[in-house]
Amino acid sequence: MKLSDFDFHLPEELIATRPVSPRSSARMLVAQGDQITDSRVDALTDWLRPGDRLVLNDTRVIPARLAGLRHRSGVQGDTHARIEVTLIDPRPDGSWSALVKPLKKVKISENIVFSDDLNAILEAVQDGQAVFRFNLTGDDFDAALDAAGQLPLPPYIAAKRAADDRDSIDYQTVFATHIGAVAAPTASLHFDQPLLDRLATHGVNFTRVTLHVGAGTFLPVKVDDITTHRMHAEWGRVTDQAAAEIAQTKAEGGRVIPVGTTALRLIETAAAASGAIAPWQGKTDIFIYPGFKFRVTDALMTNFHLPKSTLMMLVSALMGADRIRAIYDHAVDNRYRFFSYGDASLLFPAG
C-alpha cells in the first residue's frame, strides 16, 4: 500500500477554523452499506438503537502551548530571546518532553520563564525534542499551567488564527475529566449535555475510556510504503468497569461504537492480546490500516480527516478503501466541513 492511495483533493475553504454552535447542530454524513445519507449530529437517535454503546474518550486537553523568555548574561551584556514551547508528554521522572521554537536559542541548563509562577530548565535534547523540568509539580503545576498556557490548536487552524478564549471551551469535550492530552478527541466535541440526555433516554449506553492524545497525531506520514510507518505512542486506560460494559454489550447483541479514532485505537489495543475486550493500561502505538481485523468496533463516529494521514488509513481499514473514497468525494462535493472543528461522519461497515 502506497501513501498516494490515501490522498484526495480537499479545497482549503472546507477546513473549519471554528465549530458550529450549538455543538450538536453539526452536519453528519451517515454511511451504511452503499447508502450515504446527509444528517445532523443531533439526529443520532435516528441511527442508534437501544442497547448500542458509545465509547467516549474522557481525556482533558491541557493548555500545552507556552510563551516564555530566556535570559542570558554575558561579557557583552544581557540578552533575551522569546521561546515558544509546546508540551508533548509527561515523563516518568516528572520532566516533560516538548517542542521548542527556536530550539537553537536555548542551551542545556538554561531557564525559561513563562510567568511569575512558572519556569523550566532545559535538561536535554533528544531526537529533536526538548526535555524540561518545571519548578512546580502536581496541583501547583496544573494551576500555573492553566494561568500561563494556551490550548494547542491543530497546526491547520493555528496557521490561520491564534487561539483565544473561545477555544478554551470549544476545544474541550463536555465530559473531559482526566488531564493529559495535548490535542482534543475531536469527534466528541459534537456532544452537548442535551444530546447525551436524549441518547440515554433512547436507550443508548455510554462507556468512558481515557487516551491522552499526543502531538504526534498531527505528524505527517513520510514513507511511501505505509506499512513501514511507525506510530507515535500515547498513554491510555480501559478500566475493569469499561471492559465489562463493552463485553456485556457485545454479548447482548448491541453495537459498540467508539466516538473518535482515539477511542477506537484504545479498545482495539485492549482486545489485541486475547481477541476480546479486556482491562488494559499503558502506551499504545497501534497502527490501523487496510487488512486490520477489528475485534470490538462495530461502527465509528468520527470527523473528516487529512489526506494521506494515518486516520484516513484507519477509516479505510474499517470501511474499505474504495468505499471511503466515495464517502469523501460525497463530503467534498456537498461542502462538509473538515478536521477538528468540522462536521461528523457515522460509519457502519458492510456486513
Secondary structure, DSSP 8 states (H G I E B T S, - for coil): -BGGGG-----GGGB-SS--SSGGGSEEEEEETTEEEEEEGGGGGGT--TT-EEEEE-EEE---EEEEEEEEEETTEEEEEEEEEEEEEE-TTS-EEEEEETGGG--TT-EEE-SSS-EEEEEEEETTEEEEEES--HHHHHHHHHHH-B----HHHHTTS---TTHHHHTS-TT--EEEESS--GGGGG--HHHHHHHHHHT-EEEEEEE---GGGG-----SBGGG-----EEEEE-HHHHHHHHHHHHTT--EEEBSHHHHHHHHHHHTTTSS---EEEEE-----TT---SS-S-EEEE---TT-HHHHHHHHHH-HHHHHHHHHHHHHTT--BSTTS-EEEEE---
